[in-house]
């Protein structure tokens, strides 16, 4: 019996979902943003933390009241506004490029039309932009447009690997569709947020607090560690 077959992994995902709900409750996404705002916010969030992302996003909105003004502003002004998010020299031009491209294709800066598309089509539409990867596209779909998608960040990638929910060699990009096939679409939002919280508070990269983890009985990493500890004794 291969413990990586789909029904087994789905059952494990169901238990992960339930245990995290019992442990953390139902998490709330921060105030949902319109899809275009979420897209820009998520580009700003790359390689930084939520606090810096929010500071940069709010500075951008204060300085430029509309996305049209952001699009047409001198690039250095945009870079200056978003500096708290880090990598501003990359992110500034990238945001303007995305805004310009959307305008050229749609004639207007509004992504609400994506909500009428199938999930795969909406995702493919967003993934064509430079600086928009599977995680960014999935966040916009799931949290702005109400289209089920399962975003995978570094915490979810690490936790899913340790739990044995995905093959060890699978990349983060591949993990999006793989994990989406294991969890229930209606639960993507809460599961995404609760697994991130677990990764930030308990399943840390360097020193995971395995004894305090609500998922340890489900976890390959914990099982192997426990065996190693027994061998040492």
C-alpha positions, -999 to 999 in steps of 0.1 A, spaced: 0 0 0 16 32 -12 9 59 14 12 85 -14 -19 73 -32 -46 99 -37 -74 85 -15 -49 81 14 -36 116 9 -71 131 7 -80 114 40 -49 128 56 -58 163 42 -93 159 57 -77 152 91 -53 181 88 -83 204 80 -103 191 110 -74 192 135 -64 227 125 -100 239 128 -102 223 163 -69 239 172 -72 274 157 -108 278 148 -120 294 115 -94 320 104 -105 353 89 -87 367 58 -79 403 62 -103 427 46 -109 413 11 -96 437 -16 -108 442 -52 -89 419 -75 -66 445 -89 -57 458 -54 -50 423 -43 -28 417 -73 -7 447 -66 -6 439 -28 6 404 -36 33 416 -59 44 438 -30 44 409 -6 70 389 -25 101 383 -3 89 405 26 65 402 55 28 413 58 36 444 78 60 458 52 37 449 24 8 468 40 29 499 47 41 499 11 6 493 -3 -9 521 19 18 546 9 12 538 -27 -26 544 -23 -21 576 -4 3 590 -29 -17 579 -60 -55 578 -55 -62 557 -86 -44 528 -104 -44 549 -136 -23 575 -118 0 547 -105 3 534 -141 12 568 -156 34 582 -127 72 586 -131 86 552 -122 109 566 -95 79 580 -76 63 546 -75 96 530 -64 99 556 -37 63 550 -24 67 512 -22 103 512 -8 92 496 26 83 464 8 119 459 -4 130 451 -40 113 483 -49 134 488 -80 120 455 -94 85 458 -80 78 494 -91 83 488 -129 66 454 -126 34 469 -111 34 496 -138 39 470 -165 10 449 -153 -13 480 -151 -2 490 -186 -8 456 -201 -42 452 -185 -52 486 -199 -40 476 -234 -60 444 -233 -91 454 -215 -93 492 -220 -99 496 -183 -82 488 -150 -107 463 -136 -103 426 -131 -139 418 -120 -144 401 -154 -122 372 -142 -149 361 -117 -170 349 -147 -142 327 -160 -133 291 -151 -106 288 -125 -80 275 -149 -87 302 -175 -86 330 -149 -54 316 -135 -38 314 -169 -49 349 -177 -30 362 -146 0 340 -150 10 357 -183 22 388 -164 58 391 -155 61 389 -117 28 370 -113 35 334 -103 11 306 -92 9 318 -56 0 354 -66 -26 342 -91 -41 318 -66 -44 345 -38 -62 369 -62 -86 341 -73 -93 327 -39 -95 358 -17 -107 385 -42 -128 367 -68 -142 338 -48 -128 313 -73 -114 283 -55 -76 282 -56 -50 269 -32 -20 293 -28 13 277 -17 37 300 2 70 289 19 52 278 51 26 257 32 54 242 11 74 232 42 45 219 63 30 199 34 64 183 28 69 174 65 34 160 68 40 138 37 11 155 18 33 159 -13 63 142 -28 96 155 -14 110 165 -48 78 184 -59 84 221 -65 63 248 -49 48 256 -83 37 220 -88 24 219 -53 -4 243 -61 -25 219 -82 -14 189 -62 -26 203 -28 -57 217 -45 -66 181 -55 -63 170 -18 -83 196 1 -120 205 -4 -124 236 -26 -148 251 0 -120 247 26 -91 262 6 -93 296 23 -93 284 60 -69 256 53 -44 279 36 -46 304 65 -44 278 92 -15 259 77 4 292 73 -3 300 110 10 265 120 42 271 99 47 305 116 41 295 151 49 258 155 63 241 124 92 265 121 119 260 95 148 256 119 134 244 152 99 230 148 80 226 181 68 190 172 56 181 208 32 211 207 18 204 172 -18 193 167 -8 173 136 21 153 149 3 120 148 -3 126 110 32 137 103 60 117 85 87 141 98 76 136 135 74 99 130 109 98 117 122 121 144 106 99 171 122 68 156 156 85 155 152 96 192 143 60 201 174 47 183 196 73 202 184 60 236 
